[in-house]
Amino acid sequence: MVVGAGMVGAACALYAARAGLEVILVDRGPVAGGTTGAGEGNLLVSDKESGPELELALLSARLWRDLAREGLAEAFEYEAKGGLVVASTPDALASLTDLAAGQRAAGVDAVPVDAHRLRDLEPHLAPGLAGGMLYPQDAQVMPALAAAHLTRASGARVETGRTVTRILRAPDGAVRGVRTDRGDLLAPAVVNAAGVWGADVAALAGVALPVLPRRGFVLVTEPLPPRVRHKVYAADYVADVASDSPALRTSPVVEGTAAGPVLIGASRERVGFDRSLSLPAVRALAAGATRLFPFLERVRAMRAYTGFRPCLPDRLPAVGPDPRVPGLFHACGHEGAGIGLATGTGLLIAQALTGTRPELDLVPLRPDRFDDPRHPDRRTEEAAPWTR
Ligand SMILES: Cc1cc2nc3c(=O)[nH]c(=O)nc-3n(C[C@H](O)[C@H](O)[C@H](O)COP(=O)(O)OP(=O)(O)OC[C@H]3O[C@@H](n4cnc5c(N)ncnc54)[C@H](O)[C@@H]3O)c2cc1C
């Protein structure tokens, strides 16, 4: 039983079904009605430092390529367009060069691009940048379509419009299914793929998992002829993702889409689940994007939308079995990378469900890590500078 039909739940359903399991996918809303339907679809290795998240990103990138080759590429608008990270100052370029050295050692393809060559790759980029790095493994999908097509390909029994209100346990404590507002659904294993609501679903089983929302806005331009070829972003984006600050942080992230509109991100702030439009945030996005691509000054924004990234204190997801509750598994907390990391997560969950040796070491991602008093990111509600 997979709780949550977002990108992560859909991938868990797909790989569990491919491992021979019978899958029920349950969601209180529609497929992709959560953060998956409110973000962008970059599949990035470029923004991750070497370590467990990058390993998961590389595994996931390979699986996304495999799914695209199976004939799903067109269905979910898979584009192997590559990412271009640009540095505006020599200092930023030096940090980017350091980051790339570590990534290369982990298996990432990172190609330095001299300042004078940047406009060969992106003819509309602003002049005067210090240089950049090209990441050919970065790609893009349309997230809602990807979640829908993976759900369909899984053949899972889909129970949408059904809220999980309790995790059912046997007298020995083992999971035996879920209670929903429309009756019980029985299963010997439950996967918590509830994204930013992962803490609430964990609590239904009596365990803590400190997933908190990190709000982001996206500005959407009117449809344009193709002018932005890669996913292009400023080198400071990596620092913003890693930052712990509750205050608004923005760094320009610009990408074209198959449908024509250009998507402009990325903002991050801790404001709980506040959906109201923030003019300072969207102004900062527009200003950052026009600094990178001056032609955008003359382009109209059609709309802005907002979503809540599911964020754990160490910004790594929780993936794997929960030793506190036999039969409970978690696949949530992927912050701003849940689309990219979904496929690897789904495969790892399927391997854990079937007792197969996992492709990656699950220790850094273990769901109970924040209970450990020695964990550097152990947080209590009182100590956390964030609001729910
Ligand atoms: C502005 C923005 C830009 C982003 N850009 C990118 C990007 O470019 N690349 C990338 O990889 N990621 C990006 N992300 C992050 C990405 O969108 C998320 O990490 C990802 O969508 C999380 O997917 P999920 O399946 O875990 O959660 P969700 O999509 O939120 O799915 C969780 C589901 O659980 C359901 N649920 C919750 N509680 C219950 C319950 N009690 N009973 C039944 N169902 C329940 C919800 O209805 C929901 O459908 C972005 C996010 C934002 C906000």
The ligand as an SDF file (V2000), in Angstrom:
LIG
                    3D

 53 58  0  0  0  0  0  0  0  0999 V2000
    8.4110   25.6650   -6.6580 C   0  0  0  0  0  0  0  0  0  0  0  0
    8.9260   24.2630   -6.6730 C   0  0  0  0  0  0  0  0  0  0  0  0
    9.7910   23.8600   -7.6900 C   0  0  0  0  0  0  0  0  0  0  0  0
   10.2780   22.5390   -7.6930 C   0  0  0  0  0  0  0  0  0  0  0  0
   11.0910   22.1510   -8.7110 N   0  0  0  0  0  0  0  0  0  0  0  0
   11.5630   20.8870   -8.7460 C   0  0  0  0  0  0  0  0  0  0  0  0
   12.3860   20.4420   -9.8100 C   0  0  0  0  0  0  0  0  0  0  0  0
   12.6760   21.1790  -10.7440 O   0  0  0  0  0  0  0  0  0  0  0  0
   12.8590   19.1580   -9.7770 N   0  0  0  0  0  0  0  0  0  0  0  0
   12.5540   18.3080   -8.7590 C   0  0  0  0  0  0  0  0  0  0  0  0
   13.0350   17.1780   -8.7700 O   0  0  0  0  0  0  0  0  0  0  0  0
   11.7370   18.7000   -7.7530 N   0  0  0  0  0  0  0  0  0  0  0  0
   11.2450   19.9530   -7.7210 C   0  0  0  0  0  0  0  0  0  0  0  0
   10.4580   20.3680   -6.6910 N   0  0  0  0  0  0  0  0  0  0  0  0
   10.2160   19.4430   -5.5960 C   0  0  0  0  0  0  0  0  0  0  0  0
    9.2060   18.3930   -5.9620 C   0  0  0  0  0  0  0  0  0  0  0  0
    8.0790   18.9980   -6.5460 O   0  0  0  0  0  0  0  0  0  0  0  0
    8.8270   17.5840   -4.7220 C   0  0  0  0  0  0  0  0  0  0  0  0
    9.9960   17.1280   -4.0530 O   0  0  0  0  0  0  0  0  0  0  0  0
    7.9860   16.3760   -5.1460 C   0  0  0  0  0  0  0  0  0  0  0  0
    6.8800   16.7860   -5.8970 O   0  0  0  0  0  0  0  0  0  0  0  0
    7.5140   15.6030   -3.9300 C   0  0  0  0  0  0  0  0  0  0  0  0
    6.7030   14.5560   -4.4220 O   0  0  0  0  0  0  0  0  0  0  0  0
    5.9430   13.6050   -3.4390 P   0  0  0  0  0  0  0  0  0  0  0  0
    5.3000   12.5480   -4.2560 O   0  0  0  0  0  0  0  0  0  0  0  0
    6.8610   13.2200   -2.3350 O   0  0  0  0  0  0  0  0  0  0  0  0
    4.8490   14.5540   -2.7440 O   0  0  0  0  0  0  0  0  0  0  0  0
    3.4450   15.0780   -3.2800 P   0  0  0  0  0  0  0  0  0  0  0  0
    3.4590   15.3230   -4.7200 O   0  0  0  0  0  0  0  0  0  0  0  0
    3.0710   16.2320   -2.4110 O   0  0  0  0  0  0  0  0  0  0  0  0
    2.4720   13.8540   -3.0220 O   0  0  0  0  0  0  0  0  0  0  0  0
    2.0600   13.5070   -1.7160 C   0  0  0  0  0  0  0  0  0  0  0  0
    0.6130   13.0400   -1.8060 C   0  0  0  0  0  0  0  0  0  0  0  0
    0.2260   12.5090   -0.5460 O   0  0  0  0  0  0  0  0  0  0  0  0
   -1.1550   12.7340   -0.4020 C   0  0  0  0  0  0  0  0  0  0  0  0
   -1.5170   12.6100    1.0000 N   0  0  0  0  0  0  0  0  0  0  0  0
   -1.0110   13.3110    2.0590 C   0  0  0  0  0  0  0  0  0  0  0  0
   -1.5940   12.9060    3.1990 N   0  0  0  0  0  0  0  0  0  0  0  0
   -2.4950   11.9400    2.8740 C   0  0  0  0  0  0  0  0  0  0  0  0
   -3.4260   11.1510    3.6310 C   0  0  0  0  0  0  0  0  0  0  0  0
   -3.5290   11.2830    4.9520 N   0  0  0  0  0  0  0  0  0  0  0  0
   -4.1970   10.2620    2.9570 N   0  0  0  0  0  0  0  0  0  0  0  0
   -4.0980   10.1280    1.6150 C   0  0  0  0  0  0  0  0  0  0  0  0
   -3.2420   10.8440    0.8500 N   0  0  0  0  0  0  0  0  0  0  0  0
   -2.4520   11.7420    1.4890 C   0  0  0  0  0  0  0  0  0  0  0  0
   -1.3330   14.1470   -0.9440 C   0  0  0  0  0  0  0  0  0  0  0  0
   -2.6820   14.3650   -1.3260 O   0  0  0  0  0  0  0  0  0  0  0  0
   -0.3610   14.1800   -2.1130 C   0  0  0  0  0  0  0  0  0  0  0  0
   -0.9810   13.9110   -3.3600 O   0  0  0  0  0  0  0  0  0  0  0  0
    9.9110   21.6460   -6.6730 C   0  0  0  0  0  0  0  0  0  0  0  0
    9.0110   22.0550   -5.6920 C   0  0  0  0  0  0  0  0  0  0  0  0
    8.5230   23.3380   -5.6840 C   0  0  0  0  0  0  0  0  0  0  0  0
    7.5590   23.7400   -4.6130 C   0  0  0  0  0  0  0  0  0  0  0  0
  1  2  1  0
  2  3  1  0
  2 52  2  0
  3  4  2  0
  4  5  1  0
  4 50  1  0
  5  6  2  0
  6  7  1  0
  6 13  1  0
  7  8  2  0
  7  9  1  0
  9 10  1  0
 10 11  2  0
 10 12  1  0
 12 13  2  0
 13 14  1  0
 14 15  1  0
 14 50  1  0
 15 16  1  0
 16 17  1  0
 16 18  1  0
 18 19  1  0
 18 20  1  0
 20 21  1  0
 20 22  1  0
 22 23  1  0
 23 24  1  0
 24 25  2  0
 24 26  1  0
 24 27  1  0
 27 28  1  0
 28 29  2  0
 28 30  1  0
 28 31  1  0
 31 32  1  0
 32 33  1  0
 33 34  1  0
 33 48  1  0
 34 35  1  0
 35 36  1  0
 35 46  1  0
 36 37  1  0
 36 45  1  0
 37 38  2  0
 38 39  1  0
 39 40  1  0
 39 45  2  0
 40 41  1  0
 40 42  2  0
 42 43  1  0
 43 44  2  0
 44 45  1  0
 46 47  1  0
 46 48  1  0
 48 49  1  0
 50 51  2  0
 51 52  1  0
 52 53  1  0
M  END
$$$$
